[in-house]
Amino acid sequence: MLAVPRSQLTRRIADDYGALEPHISGKIMELHHTKHHQTYVNGLNSALETIAEAESKGDFTKAATVAPLLNFHGGGHINHTLFWENLAPASREGGGEPDGALKVRLRIRPHHSSPHH
């Protein structure tokens, strides 16, 4: 059983890598998605396949040896899925200055994009 189809990753930036420019480069987003996150997905799928094959042959030692890769690649995939799901350009109700308790906590000055100390 594959964790994620090899050709499909969760991404919620309107299918446009450049949707967050100028804040985040479209090229960086594309590389992050197609290379970095895809590597975690491939590693997770490979570990799942190897474990399933080893278990079907009764080689539980091999399955146990590969099991730590589930944490590494699975964790990387989950973290990146959360990353993609939490990004949103202004056109999709993302961005803007924080308000309320978060603004107070960060001590953001009006019309200033970085916290001061």
VOBALO-38171 format. One record per residue (C-alpha): residue number from 1; residue in one letter; x, y, z. Coordinates in Angstrom, 1 decimal. Example, Ala and Ser with C-alpha at 12.3 -4.5 7.8 and 13.67 -1.06 7.14 Angstrom:
! residues 2
<atom n="1" res="A" east="12.3" north="-4.5" up="7.8"/>
<atom n="2" res="S" east="13.7" north="-1.1" up="7.1"/>
This chain:
! residues 117
<atom n="1" res="M" east="0.0" north="0.0" up="0.0"/>
<atom n="2" res="L" east="1.5" north="3.4" up="-1.0"/>
<atom n="3" res="A" east="1.2" north="6.3" up="1.4"/>
<atom n="4" res="V" east="0.8" north="8.9" up="-1.3"/>
<atom n="5" res="P" east="0.7" north="8.4" up="-5.1"/>
<atom n="6" res="R" east="4.1" north="9.2" up="-6.5"/>
<atom n="7" res="S" east="2.8" north="11.8" up="-8.8"/>
<atom n="8" res="Q" east="0.5" north="13.6" up="-6.4"/>
<atom n="9" res="L" east="1.3" north="15.8" up="-3.4"/>
<atom n="10" res="T" east="-1.0" north="17.9" up="-1.3"/>
<atom n="11" res="R" east="-0.5" north="21.6" up="-2.2"/>
<atom n="12" res="R" east="-2.9" north="24.4" up="-1.4"/>
<atom n="13" res="I" east="-1.3" north="27.4" up="-3.2"/>
<atom n="14" res="A" east="-3.8" north="27.6" up="-6.0"/>
<atom n="15" res="D" east="-1.6" north="25.3" up="-8.2"/>
<atom n="16" res="D" east="0.7" north="28.3" up="-8.7"/>
<atom n="17" res="Y" east="4.2" north="28.2" up="-7.3"/>
<atom n="18" res="G" east="4.5" north="31.9" up="-7.8"/>
<atom n="19" res="A" east="1.3" north="32.7" up="-5.8"/>
<atom n="20" res="L" east="3.3" north="33.9" up="-2.8"/>
<atom n="21" res="E" east="5.8" north="36.1" up="-4.6"/>
<atom n="22" res="P" east="7.4" north="38.5" up="-3.8"/>
<atom n="23" res="H" east="7.5" north="37.1" up="-0.3"/>
<atom n="24" res="I" east="8.6" north="33.6" up="-1.4"/>
<atom n="25" res="S" east="10.1" north="32.8" up="-4.7"/>
<atom n="26" res="G" east="8.1" north="30.7" up="-7.1"/>
<atom n="27" res="K" east="11.2" north="28.8" up="-8.1"/>
<atom n="28" res="I" east="12.0" north="28.1" up="-4.5"/>
<atom n="29" res="M" east="8.5" north="26.8" up="-3.9"/>
<atom n="30" res="E" east="8.7" north="24.6" up="-7.0"/>
<atom n="31" res="L" east="12.0" north="23.1" up="-5.9"/>
<atom n="32" res="H" east="10.8" north="22.6" up="-2.4"/>
<atom n="33" res="H" east="7.7" north="20.8" up="-3.6"/>
<atom n="34" res="T" east="9.0" north="18.8" up="-6.6"/>
<atom n="35" res="K" east="12.4" north="17.8" up="-5.1"/>
<atom n="36" res="H" east="12.5" north="18.1" up="-1.3"/>
<atom n="37" res="H" east="9.0" north="17.0" up="-0.4"/>
<atom n="38" res="Q" east="8.9" north="14.5" up="-3.2"/>
<atom n="39" res="T" east="12.0" north="12.9" up="-1.7"/>
<atom n="40" res="Y" east="10.2" north="12.3" up="1.5"/>
<atom n="41" res="V" east="7.2" north="10.8" up="-0.3"/>
<atom n="42" res="N" east="9.4" north="8.5" up="-2.4"/>
<atom n="43" res="G" east="11.3" north="7.4" up="0.7"/>
<atom n="44" res="L" east="8.1" north="6.7" up="2.6"/>
<atom n="45" res="N" east="6.6" north="4.7" up="-0.2"/>
<atom n="46" res="S" east="9.9" north="2.8" up="-0.6"/>
<atom n="47" res="A" east="10.0" north="1.9" up="3.1"/>
<atom n="48" res="L" east="6.3" north="0.8" up="3.0"/>
<atom n="49" res="E" east="7.0" north="-1.4" up="0.0"/>
<atom n="50" res="T" east="10.1" north="-2.9" up="1.5"/>
<atom n="51" res="I" east="8.4" north="-3.6" up="4.8"/>
<atom n="52" res="A" east="5.4" north="-5.2" up="3.1"/>
<atom n="53" res="E" east="7.6" north="-7.4" up="0.9"/>
<atom n="54" res="A" east="9.7" north="-8.4" up="3.9"/>
<atom n="55" res="E" east="6.7" north="-9.3" up="6.0"/>
<atom n="56" res="S" east="5.1" north="-11.3" up="3.1"/>
<atom n="57" res="K" east="8.3" north="-13.4" up="3.1"/>
<atom n="58" res="G" east="8.4" north="-13.7" up="6.9"/>
<atom n="59" res="D" east="11.6" north="-11.6" up="7.1"/>
<atom n="60" res="F" east="10.5" north="-9.6" up="10.2"/>
<atom n="61" res="T" east="14.1" north="-8.7" up="10.9"/>
<atom n="62" res="K" east="14.4" north="-6.8" up="7.6"/>
<atom n="63" res="A" east="11.0" north="-5.2" up="8.2"/>
<atom n="64" res="A" east="12.1" north="-4.1" up="11.7"/>
<atom n="65" res="T" east="15.4" north="-2.7" up="10.2"/>
<atom n="66" res="V" east="13.5" north="-0.6" up="7.7"/>
<atom n="67" res="A" east="10.8" north="0.6" up="10.2"/>
<atom n="68" res="P" east="12.8" north="3.7" up="11.4"/>
<atom n="69" res="L" east="12.5" north="5.0" up="7.8"/>
<atom n="70" res="L" east="8.8" north="5.3" up="8.3"/>
<atom n="71" res="N" east="9.4" north="7.9" up="11.1"/>
<atom n="72" res="F" east="11.9" north="9.8" up="9.1"/>
<atom n="73" res="H" east="10.2" north="9.9" up="5.7"/>
<atom n="74" res="G" east="6.7" north="9.8" up="7.1"/>
<atom n="75" res="G" east="7.4" north="12.7" up="9.4"/>
<atom n="76" res="G" east="9.0" north="14.7" up="6.6"/>
<atom n="77" res="H" east="6.0" north="14.1" up="4.4"/>
<atom n="78" res="I" east="3.5" north="15.1" up="7.2"/>
<atom n="79" res="N" east="5.5" north="18.2" up="8.0"/>
<atom n="80" res="H" east="5.6" north="19.3" up="4.4"/>
<atom n="81" res="T" east="1.9" north="18.5" up="3.9"/>
<atom n="82" res="L" east="1.1" north="20.8" up="6.8"/>
<atom n="83" res="F" east="3.4" north="23.4" up="5.3"/>
<atom n="84" res="W" east="1.5" north="23.3" up="1.9"/>
<atom n="85" res="E" east="-1.9" north="23.3" up="3.6"/>
<atom n="86" res="N" east="-1.1" north="26.3" up="5.7"/>
<atom n="87" res="L" east="0.2" north="28.6" up="2.9"/>
<atom n="88" res="A" east="-2.3" north="30.9" up="1.2"/>
<atom n="89" res="P" east="-1.8" north="34.0" up="-1.0"/>
<atom n="90" res="A" east="-3.8" north="37.1" up="-0.3"/>
<atom n="91" res="S" east="-6.2" north="36.1" up="-3.0"/>
<atom n="92" res="R" east="-7.1" north="33.1" up="-0.9"/>
<atom n="93" res="E" east="-7.5" north="35.0" up="2.5"/>
<atom n="94" res="G" east="-3.8" north="34.6" up="3.4"/>
<atom n="95" res="G" east="-1.3" north="37.0" up="4.5"/>
<atom n="96" res="G" east="-1.8" north="40.4" up="6.2"/>
<atom n="97" res="E" east="-0.7" north="41.7" up="9.6"/>
<atom n="98" res="P" east="-1.5" north="39.7" up="12.7"/>
<atom n="99" res="D" east="-4.1" north="41.2" up="15.0"/>
<atom n="100" res="G" east="-5.4" north="40.7" up="18.5"/>
<atom n="101" res="A" east="-3.4" north="38.7" up="21.0"/>
<atom n="102" res="L" east="-0.9" north="37.6" up="18.4"/>
<atom n="103" res="K" east="-0.1" north="41.1" up="17.5"/>
<atom n="104" res="V" east="0.4" north="42.0" up="21.1"/>
<atom n="105" res="R" east="2.5" north="39.0" up="21.7"/>
<atom n="106" res="L" east="4.7" north="39.7" up="18.7"/>
<atom n="107" res="R" east="4.8" north="43.4" up="19.5"/>
<atom n="108" res="I" east="4.3" north="44.4" up="15.9"/>
<atom n="109" res="R" east="4.3" north="48.1" up="15.1"/>
<atom n="110" res="P" east="1.5" north="49.2" up="12.7"/>
<atom n="111" res="H" east="2.7" north="49.1" up="9.1"/>
<atom n="112" res="H" east="5.8" north="47.3" up="10.0"/>
<atom n="113" res="S" east="6.4" north="43.7" up="8.9"/>
<atom n="114" res="S" east="8.9" north="42.5" up="11.4"/>
<atom n="115" res="P" east="8.8" north="42.3" up="15.2"/>
<atom n="116" res="H" east="10.9" north="44.8" up="17.2"/>
<atom n="117" res="H" east="12.5" north="44.0" up="20.5"/>
